[in-house]
Amino acid sequence: MNIWLKNSEGKADAVLTLAVISVLFVLFKLLLAGVTITIGSKIVNLGVTPTADVIGSLLAPTLGAYVARRLTDAKYNGNGHTKPAEPVAPSPQQPLPPGV
């Protein structure tokens, strides 16, 4: 069983999966932030309002890693596709000058 989401090329992508999970977690926390349930005389608060530092500490590393990976793929493999890089043909050596 494959637990990773697939990226646009159809390959399993751990960073994309973690980014999606972190976004869903933050949205879930925001949805539960104002919900309270009263059971008898007891009041249960289901969510605590997340502060900006909590949201930033969850989203910045995962989304930053995802964007960095996409930019790296685009830089080294061209057009964002993760194809193996083509080998570079060696350049012909220049003849050495006489006396060297």
C-alpha positions as CSV (number, residue, x, y, z in Angstrom):
1,M,0.0,0.0,0.0
2,N,1.4,3.4,-1.0
3,I,0.7,6.1,1.5
4,W,2.2,9.0,-0.4
5,L,0.2,11.3,-2.7
6,K,1.3,11.4,-6.4
7,N,2.7,14.5,-7.9
8,S,1.9,15.9,-11.4
9,E,4.2,13.3,-13.0
10,G,2.5,10.4,-11.3
11,K,5.3,9.6,-8.9
12,A,4.9,9.1,-5.1
13,D,5.9,12.3,-3.3
14,A,6.5,12.4,0.4
15,V,7.0,16.2,0.6
16,L,3.7,16.9,-1.2
17,T,2.0,14.5,1.2
18,L,3.4,16.2,4.3
19,A,2.5,19.6,2.9
20,V,-1.1,18.6,2.3
21,I,-1.4,17.0,5.8
22,S,-0.1,20.2,7.4
23,V,-2.5,22.4,5.5
24,L,-5.4,20.1,6.4
25,F,-4.3,20.0,10.1
26,V,-4.2,23.9,10.3
27,L,-7.6,24.1,8.6
28,F,-9.1,21.5,11.0
29,K,-7.7,23.5,14.0
30,L,-9.2,26.7,12.6
31,L,-12.6,25.0,12.1
32,L,-12.6,23.7,15.7
33,A,-11.4,26.9,17.3
34,G,-14.8,28.3,18.1
35,V,-16.7,25.0,18.9
36,T,-17.7,24.3,22.4
37,I,-20.0,21.5,23.7
38,T,-21.9,21.6,26.9
39,I,-22.3,18.2,28.6
40,G,-24.4,18.6,31.7
41,S,-22.7,21.3,33.7
42,K,-19.4,20.8,32.0
43,I,-18.2,22.9,29.0
44,V,-15.8,21.3,26.7
45,N,-13.8,23.5,24.3
46,L,-12.9,21.4,21.2
47,G,-10.3,23.7,19.8
48,V,-7.9,26.4,20.9
49,T,-7.5,29.2,18.5
50,P,-4.1,28.7,16.9
51,T,-1.8,31.7,16.9
52,A,0.2,32.9,14.0
53,D,3.4,31.4,15.3
54,V,1.8,27.9,15.5
55,I,0.4,28.2,12.0
56,G,3.7,29.5,10.7
57,S,5.7,26.7,12.4
58,L,3.5,24.1,10.8
59,L,3.2,25.6,7.3
60,A,6.5,27.3,6.6
61,P,8.8,24.2,6.7
62,T,6.6,21.9,4.8
63,L,5.4,24.3,2.1
64,G,9.0,25.7,1.9
65,A,10.4,22.2,1.3
66,Y,7.8,21.5,-1.4
67,V,8.5,24.7,-3.2
68,A,12.3,24.3,-2.9
69,R,12.1,20.8,-4.3
70,R,10.0,21.9,-7.3
71,L,12.5,24.8,-8.0
72,T,15.5,22.4,-7.7
73,D,13.8,20.0,-10.1
74,A,13.1,22.8,-12.6
75,K,16.7,24.2,-12.3
76,Y,18.6,20.9,-12.8
77,N,16.2,18.9,-14.9
78,G,14.6,21.6,-17.0
79,N,10.9,22.6,-17.1
80,G,10.1,21.1,-13.7
81,H,10.2,17.5,-15.0
82,T,12.2,15.0,-13.0
83,K,13.9,13.3,-15.9
84,P,17.5,12.1,-15.5
85,A,19.9,14.7,-16.7
86,E,21.6,14.1,-20.0
87,P,25.3,13.4,-19.8
88,V,27.5,16.3,-20.9
89,A,29.9,15.4,-23.8
90,P,33.5,16.0,-22.9
91,S,35.1,19.0,-24.6
92,P,38.1,18.2,-26.9
93,Q,41.4,19.0,-25.3
94,Q,43.4,21.9,-26.7
95,P,46.9,21.0,-27.8
96,L,49.5,22.2,-25.4
97,P,51.8,24.9,-26.6
98,P,55.4,23.9,-27.4
99,G,57.8,23.8,-24.5
100,V,55.1,23.1,-21.8
